[in-house]
Amino acid sequence: MTRFISDLSFQNQAIPTPDWETRRLPLILGQMLEHSQLQIDGFALDFNTDWSAIDITATVKSARTVSTEQLLFVRSPRPAATAQFLELVERDGINPPLAVGGLIAGGNVFGSDEEYLLRAVAKARCGLVITPSKIDQQGIAGAEIDWIVHATGSALEWALTRGAPGPIFLDALAWPASVDPAGTRRSLKLIKAFNNEFPDTNTFLDSKIVGYGSAAELHSALLKIYIASAVGRGIDCIITPLDSVSIRRLISIATHTNEPLYADEFFLQKLIELDSWEAISSILSDEVSPILQEAAYQLFLSDPLLMSL
């Protein structure tokens, strides 16, 4: 069963300002409280490089006042900041379950920051996200599935030998469909490859990336088709923006809480149940809205990089 993780929309564009606790933090907590009423299984909080471990800890501690038992994914591009955050978790009484990102795989070796992160993960007994993004070059999803599986397996073995207790989440590398639809399709293939090769881990995706660079209406359609396809391929955890009613409806259909009501929702339900997205043309019809048809074409039936040659 897929676990849906709420992507909080504040995006952490800047470090906390003097009015952070009185103005912005209440908005985040309100959003979490609202999303807690939905069929979700956790929250994802992404922090940019400007955030210190102390600021991350303060925000996560506040988040725990709203979400007391749900899984929190805490991700920073700086492994050392994440490790320092984990050292503060016990001091500040932040309860599990927690999972952290920061182990970026695909290179030949890990450095001192990654060693520091793994020591902290082992001591905190928290989950870990492994993201094999170093294997791709020049912003294009050029690496073959087998290469990614090998690099991810090496990183997984390295993490386990250093005491990572699990759960381990393997990032299947979502890609913007407007830039590289082949990369988007590759991420769906990676879900099955990871599930087959590493059955004791959890596959993981951040779905919001897929719509980057697309107009708002197409962005939403791309997300819906991608999320439905990922669920159909057996994704374990998927970070999902919950700012639209249609996305919330899709989650309720995927979790069998509600039944589809109109053509687009019936199409998405069929996409979840489809054995292979390569057969998507068999379930497309004129009853499906033009914007959803356009999104399906962009994701699965076209490749701008090849068409430009």
C-alpha positions as CSV (number, residue, x, y, z in Angstrom):
1,M,0.0,0.0,0.0
2,T,1.4,3.4,-1.0
3,R,2.0,5.9,1.8
4,F,1.3,9.5,0.8
5,I,3.5,12.2,2.3
6,S,2.3,15.8,2.4
7,D,4.7,18.2,0.7
8,L,4.5,21.4,2.8
9,S,4.2,24.4,0.5
10,F,6.3,27.0,2.3
11,Q,9.4,25.7,0.5
12,N,11.8,27.3,2.9
13,Q,12.9,30.1,0.6
14,A,14.9,31.9,3.4
15,I,16.2,31.4,6.8
16,P,13.9,32.3,9.7
17,T,13.3,36.0,10.0
18,P,12.4,37.8,13.3
19,D,8.7,37.4,12.5
20,W,9.0,33.7,11.6
21,E,7.4,32.3,14.7
22,T,4.5,34.8,14.7
23,R,3.7,34.9,11.0
24,R,5.0,32.0,8.9
25,L,5.3,29.2,11.3
26,P,1.6,29.3,12.2
27,L,0.7,29.0,8.5
28,I,2.9,25.8,8.3
29,L,1.3,24.3,11.4
30,G,-2.2,25.2,10.1
31,Q,-1.4,23.5,6.8
32,M,-0.2,20.4,8.7
33,L,-3.3,20.3,10.8
34,E,-5.5,20.5,7.7
35,H,-3.6,17.8,5.9
36,S,-3.7,15.6,9.0
37,Q,-7.4,15.2,8.3
38,L,-6.7,13.6,4.9
39,Q,-5.5,10.1,3.9
40,I,-1.8,10.9,4.4
41,D,0.9,9.1,6.3
42,G,3.5,11.8,7.0
43,F,5.0,15.2,6.1
44,A,8.1,16.2,4.2
45,L,10.0,19.3,5.3
46,D,12.8,20.4,2.9
47,F,15.3,23.0,4.1
48,N,17.7,24.8,1.9
49,T,21.4,25.4,2.5
50,D,20.8,28.6,4.6
51,W,19.1,26.7,7.4
52,S,21.2,25.8,10.4
53,A,20.7,22.7,12.5
54,I,19.3,24.8,15.3
55,D,16.7,26.4,13.0
56,I,15.7,23.1,11.5
57,T,15.3,21.6,14.9
58,A,13.1,24.4,16.2
59,T,10.8,24.0,13.1
60,V,10.6,20.2,13.4
61,K,9.9,20.5,17.1
62,S,7.0,22.8,16.4
63,A,5.7,20.4,13.7
64,R,5.7,17.6,16.2
65,T,3.1,19.5,18.2
66,V,0.7,19.0,15.4
67,S,1.8,15.7,13.9
68,T,2.6,13.6,17.0
69,E,2.8,10.1,15.4
70,Q,3.1,10.5,11.7
71,L,6.4,10.1,9.9
72,L,8.4,13.3,9.3
73,F,10.9,13.4,6.4
74,V,13.5,16.1,7.1
75,R,15.8,16.9,4.2
76,S,18.7,19.3,3.9
77,P,21.3,19.5,1.0
78,R,24.0,19.6,3.7
79,P,24.7,16.2,5.4
80,A,26.5,17.9,8.3
81,A,23.5,20.1,9.1
82,T,21.3,17.0,9.0
83,A,23.7,15.2,11.3
84,Q,23.7,18.1,13.7
85,F,19.9,18.2,13.7
86,L,19.8,14.5,14.7
87,E,22.2,15.3,17.6
88,L,19.7,17.9,18.8
89,V,16.7,15.7,18.4
90,E,17.2,13.7,21.7
91,R,18.1,16.9,23.6
92,D,14.9,18.7,22.5
93,G,12.7,15.6,23.0
94,I,11.5,15.3,19.4
95,N,9.7,12.0,19.1
96,P,10.0,9.5,16.2
97,P,9.3,8.4,13.6
98,L,11.8,10.5,11.6
99,A,13.6,9.9,8.4
100,V,16.3,12.1,7.0
101,G,17.8,12.7,3.5
102,G,21.3,13.7,2.7
103,L,23.0,10.5,1.5
104,I,23.5,11.4,-2.2
105,A,24.8,8.3,-4.0
106,G,26.3,7.7,-7.4
107,G,30.0,8.7,-6.8
108,N,32.8,6.4,-6.0
109,V,33.3,7.4,-2.3
110,F,31.6,9.1,0.6
111,G,33.3,11.9,2.5
112,S,33.6,12.9,6.1
113,D,30.2,14.7,6.1
114,E,28.4,11.5,5.0
115,E,30.3,9.5,7.6
116,Y,29.1,12.1,10.2
117,L,25.6,11.7,8.9
118,L,25.6,8.0,9.2
119,R,26.9,8.0,12.7
120,A,24.1,10.4,13.7
121,V,21.5,8.2,11.9
122,A,22.7,5.1,13.7
123,K,22.6,6.8,17.1
124,A,19.2,8.4,16.5
125,R,17.7,5.2,15.2
126,C,15.9,7.0,12.4
127,G,15.1,6.3,8.8
128,L,17.4,7.3,5.9
129,V,16.7,8.4,2.3
130,I,19.3,7.4,-0.3
131,T,19.2,9.5,-3.5
132,P,21.5,8.2,-6.3
133,S,21.4,11.6,-8.2
134,K,25.2,11.9,-8.6
135,I,25.0,9.2,-11.3
136,D,23.4,11.6,-13.8
137,Q,25.4,14.3,-15.5
138,Q,24.6,17.7,-17.1
139,G,21.0,17.8,-15.9
140,I,19.9,14.9,-18.1
141,A,18.6,11.5,-16.9
142,G,21.3,9.7,-18.9
143,A,22.2,6.8,-16.6
144,E,20.9,3.4,-17.3
145,I,18.7,1.5,-14.9
146,D,21.3,-1.1,-14.2
147,W,23.9,1.6,-13.3
148,I,21.6,3.3,-10.9
149,V,20.6,0.0,-9.2
150,H,24.3,-0.9,-8.8
151,A,25.2,2.6,-7.4
152,T,22.2,2.5,-5.0
153,G,23.1,-1.0,-3.9
154,S,26.6,0.1,-3.1
155,A,25.3,3.1,-1.1
156,L,22.8,0.8,0.7
157,E,25.5,-1.6,1.7
158,W,27.7,1.2,2.9
159,A,24.9,2.7,5.0
160,L,24.0,-0.7,6.6
161,T,27.6,-1.5,7.5
162,R,27.7,1.9,9.4
163,G,24.7,1.0,11.4
164,A,21.7,2.6,9.6
165,P,18.9,0.9,11.4
166,G,16.2,1.4,8.8
167,P,13.7,2.0,7.4
168,I,15.7,2.8,4.3
169,F,14.0,4.8,1.5
170,L,15.4,4.5,-2.1
171,D,14.8,7.6,-4.2
172,A,13.6,6.6,-7.7
173,L,14.7,10.1,-9.1
174,A,11.6,11.9,-10.4
175,W,12.4,14.3,-13.3
176,P,10.6,17.3,-14.8
177,A,8.5,16.0,-17.7
178,S,8.9,19.2,-19.7
179,V,12.7,18.9,-19.7
180,D,13.2,15.1,-19.9
181,P,10.2,12.9,-20.2
182,A,12.5,9.9,-20.7
183,G,13.8,10.6,-17.2
184,T,10.3,10.7,-15.9
185,R,9.5,7.4,-17.4
186,R,12.9,6.0,-16.1
187,S,11.8,6.9,-12.5
188,L,8.7,4.7,-13.0
189,K,10.9,1.8,-14.2
190,L,13.2,2.4,-11.2
191,I,10.4,1.8,-8.8
192,K,10.0,-1.8,-10.0
193,A,13.8,-2.3,-10.3
194,F,14.3,-1.2,-6.7
195,N,11.4,-3.2,-5.4
196,N,12.7,-6.4,-7.1
197,E,16.4,-5.9,-6.1
198,F,16.0,-4.5,-2.6
199,P,12.7,-5.9,-1.2
200,D,13.6,-5.0,2.4
201,T,13.7,-1.2,1.6
202,N,11.1,1.3,0.6
203,T,10.8,3.0,-2.8
204,F,10.4,6.8,-2.6
205,L,9.5,9.6,-4.9
206,D,9.1,13.4,-4.7
207,S,6.3,13.9,-7.2
208,K,6.3,17.7,-7.3
209,I,9.5,17.7,-9.4
210,V,7.6,16.3,-12.4
211,G,5.6,19.5,-13.1
212,Y,8.5,21.9,-12.9
213,G,8.6,24.3,-15.9
214,S,5.0,23.6,-16.9
215,A,2.0,26.0,-17.0
216,A,-0.2,25.7,-13.9
217,E,-3.0,23.6,-15.5
218,L,-0.6,21.2,-17.2
219,H,1.5,21.0,-14.1
220,S,-1.5,19.7,-12.1
221,A,-2.4,17.2,-14.9
222,L,1.2,15.9,-15.1
223,L,1.2,15.4,-11.3
224,K,-2.0,13.4,-11.4
225,I,-0.9,11.1,-14.2
226,Y,2.6,10.6,-12.6
227,I,1.2,9.9,-9.1
228,A,-1.3,7.4,-10.5
229,S,1.4,5.7,-12.6
230,A,3.8,5.5,-9.6
231,V,1.1,4.0,-7.4
232,G,0.4,1.4,-10.2
233,R,4.1,0.6,-10.3
234,G,4.2,-0.1,-6.6
235,I,5.7,3.0,-5.0
236,D,6.0,2.7,-1.2
237,C,6.2,6.4,-0.3
238,I,5.5,9.4,-2.5
239,I,5.7,13.1,-1.5
240,T,2.6,14.7,-2.9
241,P,1.5,18.4,-3.0
242,L,-2.0,18.6,-1.5
243,D,-3.0,22.1,-2.5
244,S,-5.6,21.0,-5.1
245,V,-8.9,19.3,-4.7
246,S,-8.2,17.0,-7.7
247,I,-5.0,15.7,-6.2
248,R,-6.8,15.0,-2.9
249,R,-9.5,13.2,-4.8
250,L,-6.9,11.1,-6.6
251,I,-5.4,10.0,-3.2
252,S,-8.8,9.1,-1.9
253,I,-9.3,6.9,-5.0
254,A,-5.9,5.4,-4.7
255,T,-6.5,4.5,-1.1
256,H,-10.0,3.2,-1.9
257,T,-11.7,5.8,0.3
258,N,-13.8,7.1,-2.6
259,E,-14.9,5.9,-6.0
260,P,-14.2,7.8,-9.2
261,L,-17.1,10.1,-10.3
262,Y,-16.3,11.3,-13.9
263,A,-14.2,10.4,-16.9
264,D,-10.9,11.8,-15.8
265,E,-11.1,10.1,-12.4
266,F,-12.0,6.8,-14.1
267,F,-9.0,7.2,-16.4
268,L,-6.7,7.7,-13.4
269,Q,-8.1,4.7,-11.6
270,K,-7.5,2.6,-14.7
271,L,-3.9,4.0,-14.9
272,I,-3.3,2.8,-11.3
273,E,-4.6,-0.6,-12.2
274,L,-2.7,-0.8,-15.6
275,D,-0.1,-3.5,-15.7
276,S,2.2,-1.3,-17.8
277,W,2.1,2.4,-18.5
278,E,3.4,1.5,-22.0
279,A,-0.2,0.4,-22.7
280,I,-1.6,3.8,-21.7
281,S,-3.1,4.4,-25.2
282,S,-5.5,1.5,-24.6
283,I,-7.3,3.5,-21.8
284,L,-7.2,7.0,-23.4
285,S,-10.4,8.1,-24.9
286,D,-12.1,11.3,-26.1
287,E,-14.0,11.4,-22.8
288,V,-10.8,12.3,-21.0
289,S,-10.2,16.0,-20.7
290,P,-7.9,17.6,-23.3
291,I,-5.4,18.8,-20.6
292,L,-5.1,15.3,-19.2
293,Q,-4.6,13.9,-22.7
294,E,-1.9,16.4,-23.3
295,A,-0.2,15.5,-20.0
296,A,-0.4,11.8,-20.9
297,Y,1.1,12.5,-24.3
298,Q,4.0,14.6,-22.9
299,L,4.8,12.0,-20.2
300,F,4.5,8.8,-22.2
301,L,4.1,9.4,-26.0
302,S,6.6,12.1,-26.8
303,D,10.2,13.1,-26.2
304,P,11.1,16.7,-26.9
305,L,14.9,15.9,-26.8
306,L,14.5,13.5,-29.7
307,M,12.0,15.6,-31.6
308,S,14.5,18.5,-31.7
309,L,17.2,16.5,-33.4
